[in-house]
């Protein structure tokens, strides 16, 4: 590496650290307290030495968004299917007591189906989060480890958001 390359790299590192500090300063105090300055400096060092990480974070974000869209569609489809089933029975049945009874039974069944689907969605999202955490941990990003602790996950989400913002700044 030439001296010019080292100077450019140093300037880029300082820029990244400054921007990460700026992003950090805009977070809620509770989250700021969970992200020490050392983590921001380490993150900037990791990012400046391996810009491939920006690509990985971007792909993880795209994959998560696509997965969330698919899961939301599954949920919306089930709700619509349940509504159509109730409407179908209401149209078929003539006796109002029978309609009320059938609709009550269907609503209970539908609630259980929806609860089961919601449980499966949460498990799917939990699995996705663990995969992301593992990937980012392997890339040596600070503060990323596999966990189900909600505060840690929220902190990690903010760190990912900061990386994505930094990526946009560097690419513009």
Secondary structure by P-SEA (a helix, b strand, c coil): ccaaaaaaaaaaaaaaaaaaaaaaaaccaaaaaaccaaaaaaaaaaaaaccaaaaaaaaaaaaaaaaaaaaaaaaaaaaaaaaaaaaaaaaacccaaaaaaaaaaaaaaaaaaaaaaaaaaaaaaaaaaaaaaaaaaaaccccccccccaaaaaaaaaaaaaaaaaaaaaac
